[in-house]
Amino acid sequence: MVGSLRKGLSMVSWQARAQIAWMRLQRKNRFYADPQVMRERLGRHQDPRRAQPPRSVAAALTVDRTVVDGHDCFTLSPTHGPRTTLHIFHLHGGGFVEQPDTQHWSFARRMVELLGCRYTLPMYPLCPAADHRTIVPMVGDAYAHTMAGTDPGHRVVIGDSAGGALALDLAIDLRERRLPQPAAIALFSPWLNLPTDAPESLRIAPSDPELGIDGLRQAARWYAADTDFHDVAVRPVDADLSGLAPLIVFIGTRDILLPDARLLQARARQHRTPLDLHIYDGMFHNWIQHELPESHTATDTLVDFITSRVF
C-alpha cells in the first residue's frame, strides 16, 4: 500500500475532552506560543531529572544505561528479560528543546509490557546549546551502538514530534550508507516543516491546546542554526524517501502539525514508500502517548503494524 488515510474514533471521548480542557486551563501551549516564555522556561524543560526514567518505570522494568557521545541512552525491558527479539528505538519530541515528558516514559512502559520487548530512548543534546549538526550525528551513533545486538528485521524506530524528523533523518542516513532499514518506522505528530507556515497550520492554531507557532519557529531557528529551513539537512521530508522502511503515522485534527503528516504522505506516495496515515478527529498533539481511550485504540493499531512486520 503506497498510502492510506484512516479516520479514528468518530466521537472524542470524555477523557480526551477533559484533557483538552485541562491543557487550556493550564495554558499549556504558552511554552510554544511565546518565544519569550520558551526562553524563560528552558531551564525547567531541560532539567536533567526529566532525562531519567521515573521511579514508577524503574520499579516496574529493568533499566540499562549506556553513554553514547557523552549522552545517556536508557533501554527498558521486562524485569525477567525480553519475551521477544523486538527492539524499539524511540526519538522523543519536545521541539528539540525539551527532555522527555512523563508520557514518553509511560508510553515506553506500556509498549514494553504489551510486546515484551526492549525499548531504547536516547537523551540527545538539546537546542540552543546544540543544533542539527550535533544532534543528528549523536542519534545515528546511539542507534548504531544500542541496536547493534538486534537483527535489523527486529528493529523498529519511533519518533514523535521533533523526534519524527530525527527518525526520518536516521532512516535516510541508513539508506545512503547502504545499511539495512529497520522493520518499520512509526511517527506520532511529526514536526517536518520547521517554519510551521502551512495555511492549514495557521487555521488550526487557535484550537491546538498544546502547540503554538511562534515558539516552534524559535526552536526551529536554534535547530537549523545557519542552515536554510528548506535544506533537506533540516527538512528530511523533502529528501528522496524511496527505499525506506514502511511507515505508520498518527496525528489529530487539533494539531498544527497535521499538514506535515499530509505532506509526508504525499512525498511517500511520490517515492512509492508504504505509509499508513491515521488521522483522529478532535485529537491534539501527541495524544497517542496519553492515557486515553483513543490512545489505546491507536496503540492496538500500532502493535498490529509492528508485529505484522517483525514476527
C-alpha positions as CSV (number, residue, x, y, z in Angstrom):
1,M,0.0,0.0,0.0
2,V,1.6,3.3,-1.1
3,G,-0.6,5.4,1.2
4,S,-3.8,5.4,3.1
5,L,-6.0,7.6,5.2
6,R,-7.7,6.4,8.3
7,K,-10.3,8.2,10.4
8,G,-10.1,7.5,14.1
9,L,-12.9,7.5,16.6
10,S,-15.9,9.4,15.3
11,M,-16.6,10.9,18.7
12,V,-14.0,12.4,21.0
13,S,-14.1,10.6,24.4
14,W,-15.0,12.5,27.6
15,Q,-11.5,11.7,28.9
16,A,-9.9,13.4,25.9
17,R,-12.2,16.4,26.2
18,A,-11.3,16.7,29.8
19,Q,-7.6,16.5,28.9
20,I,-8.0,19.3,26.4
21,A,-9.9,21.4,28.9
22,W,-7.2,20.9,31.5
23,M,-4.5,21.8,28.9
24,R,-6.3,25.0,28.1
25,L,-6.8,25.9,31.8
26,Q,-3.1,25.4,32.4
27,R,-2.3,27.4,29.3
28,K,-0.1,24.5,28.4
29,N,0.7,25.9,24.9
30,R,2.3,29.1,26.2
31,F,5.8,27.5,26.0
32,Y,5.3,27.0,22.2
33,A,3.2,30.1,21.6
34,D,5.5,32.7,23.1
35,P,9.3,32.7,22.3
36,Q,10.0,34.7,25.4
37,V,8.2,32.2,27.6
38,M,10.2,29.4,25.9
39,R,13.5,31.2,26.7
40,E,12.4,31.8,30.3
41,R,11.3,28.2,30.9
42,L,14.1,26.4,29.1
43,G,15.9,25.5,32.4
44,R,12.8,23.8,33.7
45,H,12.1,21.9,30.5
46,Q,15.7,20.9,30.2
47,D,16.0,19.8,33.8
48,P,18.3,16.7,33.8
49,R,15.9,14.9,36.2
50,R,13.4,14.7,33.3
51,A,16.1,12.7,31.4
52,Q,15.9,9.9,33.9
53,P,13.3,7.2,34.0
54,P,10.6,7.9,36.6
55,R,10.6,5.8,39.7
56,S,7.4,4.1,38.6
57,V,9.1,2.9,35.4
58,A,12.3,1.9,37.1
59,A,10.3,-0.1,39.7
60,A,8.3,-1.9,37.0
61,L,11.0,-2.6,34.4
62,T,14.7,-3.3,34.1
63,V,16.6,-0.2,33.1
64,D,20.0,-0.3,31.5
65,R,22.0,2.9,30.9
66,T,24.6,3.3,28.2
67,V,26.5,6.5,27.4
68,V,27.0,7.4,23.7
69,D,28.9,10.6,22.7
70,G,28.6,11.8,26.3
71,H,24.8,11.4,26.4
72,D,22.7,8.8,28.3
73,C,20.7,6.2,26.4
74,F,18.2,4.2,28.5
75,T,17.0,0.7,27.5
76,L,13.9,-0.6,29.2
77,S,12.9,-4.3,29.2
78,P,10.7,-6.7,31.3
79,T,12.1,-7.5,34.7
80,H,12.5,-11.2,33.8
81,G,14.0,-10.5,30.5
82,P,12.6,-9.8,27.0
83,R,10.0,-12.2,25.7
84,T,10.7,-11.3,22.1
85,T,13.6,-10.2,19.9
86,L,11.9,-6.9,19.1
87,H,13.9,-3.8,20.0
88,I,12.3,-0.3,19.7
89,F,14.4,2.9,19.3
90,H,12.3,5.9,20.3
91,L,13.4,9.5,19.5
92,H,11.4,11.7,21.8
93,G,9.8,15.0,20.9
94,G,9.8,18.4,22.5
95,G,10.8,20.8,19.8
96,F,14.5,19.9,20.1
97,V,14.5,21.9,23.3
98,E,12.8,19.6,25.9
99,Q,13.8,16.5,27.8
100,P,11.3,13.6,27.6
101,D,8.0,14.2,29.4
102,T,6.1,11.9,31.7
103,Q,4.0,10.5,28.9
104,H,7.1,9.4,27.0
105,W,8.2,7.2,29.8
106,S,4.7,5.8,30.5
107,F,4.2,5.1,26.8
108,A,7.5,3.2,26.7
109,R,6.5,1.2,29.7
110,R,3.1,0.4,28.0
111,M,4.9,-0.9,24.9
112,V,7.4,-3.0,26.8
113,E,4.6,-4.6,28.8
114,L,2.5,-5.2,25.7
115,L,5.3,-6.5,23.5
116,G,7.8,-7.9,25.9
117,C,10.5,-6.1,24.0
118,R,13.5,-3.9,24.7
119,Y,12.9,-0.1,24.3
120,T,15.6,2.4,24.0
121,L,15.3,6.2,24.4
122,P,18.5,8.2,23.7
123,M,18.8,11.5,25.5
124,Y,20.2,13.5,22.6
125,P,21.6,17.0,23.0
126,L,19.1,19.9,23.0
127,C,18.9,23.4,21.5
128,P,20.0,26.1,21.8
129,A,23.3,24.6,23.1
130,A,23.2,22.1,20.3
131,D,21.8,22.2,16.7
132,H,21.2,19.7,14.0
133,R,24.9,19.4,13.3
134,T,25.4,17.7,16.6
135,I,22.0,16.3,17.4
136,V,21.7,14.2,14.2
137,P,25.1,12.5,14.4
138,M,24.5,11.6,18.1
139,V,21.2,10.0,17.1
140,G,23.0,7.9,14.5
141,D,25.7,6.9,16.9
142,A,23.1,6.0,19.5
143,Y,21.2,3.8,17.1
144,A,24.3,2.0,15.9
145,H,25.5,1.4,19.4
146,T,22.4,0.4,21.3
147,M,20.8,-1.6,18.4
148,A,24.0,-3.4,17.4
149,G,22.9,-6.7,19.0
150,T,19.5,-6.8,17.3
151,D,18.9,-8.1,13.8
152,P,17.7,-5.1,11.6
153,G,14.5,-7.1,10.8
154,H,13.6,-7.0,14.5
155,R,14.2,-3.2,14.9
156,V,11.5,-0.5,15.0
157,V,12.1,3.2,15.1
158,I,9.6,5.5,16.7
159,G,9.7,9.3,16.5
160,D,7.3,11.8,18.0
161,S,7.0,15.5,17.1
162,A,10.6,16.8,16.6
163,G,11.7,13.2,17.0
164,G,9.8,12.4,13.9
165,A,12.2,14.5,11.8
166,L,15.1,12.7,13.6
167,A,13.6,9.3,12.8
168,L,13.3,10.2,9.1
169,D,16.9,11.6,9.1
170,L,18.1,8.3,10.6
171,A,16.3,6.1,8.0
172,I,17.6,8.3,5.1
173,D,21.1,8.1,6.5
174,L,20.9,4.3,6.8
175,R,19.8,4.1,3.2
176,E,22.5,6.4,2.0
177,R,25.2,4.3,3.8
178,R,23.6,1.1,2.3
179,L,22.8,-0.2,5.8
180,P,19.7,-2.2,6.5
181,Q,16.4,-0.4,7.3
182,P,14.5,-1.2,10.4
183,A,11.5,-3.4,10.0
184,A,9.2,-0.4,10.5
185,I,9.0,3.3,11.4
186,A,6.2,4.9,13.5
187,L,5.8,8.6,13.7
188,F,3.5,10.4,16.1
189,S,2.5,14.0,15.3
190,P,5.8,14.5,13.4
191,W,7.2,18.0,13.0
192,L,8.7,18.1,9.5
193,N,8.1,21.7,8.3
194,L,10.2,23.9,10.6
195,P,8.6,27.3,9.8
196,T,5.2,25.8,10.6
197,D,3.8,28.2,7.9
198,A,1.3,26.0,6.1
199,P,-2.1,27.8,5.8
200,E,-3.8,24.8,7.5
201,S,-1.5,25.1,10.5
202,L,-2.5,28.8,10.9
203,R,-6.1,27.8,10.7
204,I,-5.7,25.0,13.3
205,A,-3.6,27.0,15.7
206,P,-6.4,28.6,17.8
207,S,-7.8,25.1,18.5
208,D,-4.4,23.5,19.3
209,P,-4.1,23.2,23.2
210,E,-0.5,22.0,23.1
211,L,1.5,23.9,20.5
212,G,2.0,27.4,19.2
213,I,3.6,28.6,16.0
214,D,5.8,31.4,17.3
215,G,7.6,29.2,19.8
216,L,8.1,26.4,17.4
217,R,9.7,28.9,15.0
218,Q,12.1,30.0,17.7
219,A,13.1,26.4,18.3
220,A,13.4,25.9,14.6
221,R,15.9,28.7,14.3
222,W,18.0,27.2,17.0
223,Y,17.9,23.7,15.4
224,A,18.6,24.9,11.9
225,A,21.4,27.3,13.0
226,D,22.7,28.9,9.8
227,T,21.0,26.3,7.5
228,D,18.1,27.3,5.3
229,F,14.8,25.9,6.5
230,H,14.2,24.3,3.1
231,D,17.6,22.4,3.1
232,V,17.0,18.7,3.4
233,A,19.5,18.7,6.2
234,V,16.7,20.1,8.4
235,R,13.7,19.2,6.3
236,P,14.1,15.4,5.6
237,V,10.5,15.3,4.2
238,D,11.9,16.9,1.0
239,A,14.6,14.2,0.6
240,D,14.2,11.2,-1.6
241,L,12.1,8.9,0.6
242,S,12.4,5.8,-1.6
243,G,13.8,2.6,-0.1
244,L,12.7,3.5,3.5
245,A,11.0,1.1,5.8
246,P,7.2,1.0,5.9
247,L,5.8,4.0,7.9
248,I,2.8,4.4,10.1
249,V,1.8,7.9,11.2
250,F,-0.7,9.0,13.9
251,I,-2.0,12.6,14.2
252,G,-5.1,14.5,15.2
253,T,-7.1,17.3,13.7
254,R,-6.4,19.7,16.6
255,D,-2.6,19.5,15.9
256,I,-1.0,22.4,13.9
257,L,1.4,19.8,12.5
258,L,-1.4,18.0,10.6
259,P,-0.2,19.5,7.3
260,D,3.3,17.9,7.9
261,A,1.7,14.5,8.1
262,R,-0.2,15.1,4.9
263,L,3.0,16.3,3.2
264,L,4.8,13.2,4.3
265,Q,2.0,11.0,2.9
266,A,2.2,12.8,-0.5
267,R,6.0,12.5,-0.6
268,A,5.9,8.9,0.3
269,R,3.3,8.2,-2.4
270,Q,5.6,10.0,-4.9
271,H,8.5,7.8,-3.9
272,R,6.4,4.6,-3.6
273,T,7.2,4.2,0.1
274,P,4.5,2.4,2.1
275,L,2.8,4.8,4.5
276,D,-0.3,4.3,6.6
277,L,-1.7,7.6,7.9
278,H,-4.2,7.7,10.8
279,I,-5.9,11.0,11.4
280,Y,-8.1,11.1,14.6
281,D,-10.8,13.7,14.7
282,G,-10.6,16.2,17.5
283,M,-7.3,14.9,18.9
284,F,-4.4,17.0,19.9
285,H,-0.6,16.9,19.6
286,N,1.0,13.5,20.6
287,W,-2.3,12.3,22.1
288,I,-1.3,8.7,21.4
289,Q,1.1,8.7,24.4
290,H,-1.5,9.8,26.9
291,E,-3.8,7.5,28.8
292,L,-7.0,7.9,26.7
293,P,-9.4,5.6,25.0
294,E,-8.3,6.9,21.6
295,S,-4.7,6.3,22.6
296,H,-5.3,2.7,23.4
297,T,-7.2,2.2,20.2
298,A,-4.2,3.7,18.3
299,T,-1.7,1.6,20.3
300,D,-3.5,-1.5,19.3
301,T,-3.2,-0.5,15.6
302,L,0.5,0.3,16.1
303,V,1.1,-3.0,17.8
304,D,-0.6,-4.9,14.9
305,F,1.5,-2.9,12.4
306,I,4.8,-3.7,14.3
307,T,4.1,-7.4,14.8
308,S,3.0,-7.9,11.2
309,R,6.4,-6.7,10.1
310,V,8.6,-8.2,12.7
311,F,7.1,-11.6,13.6
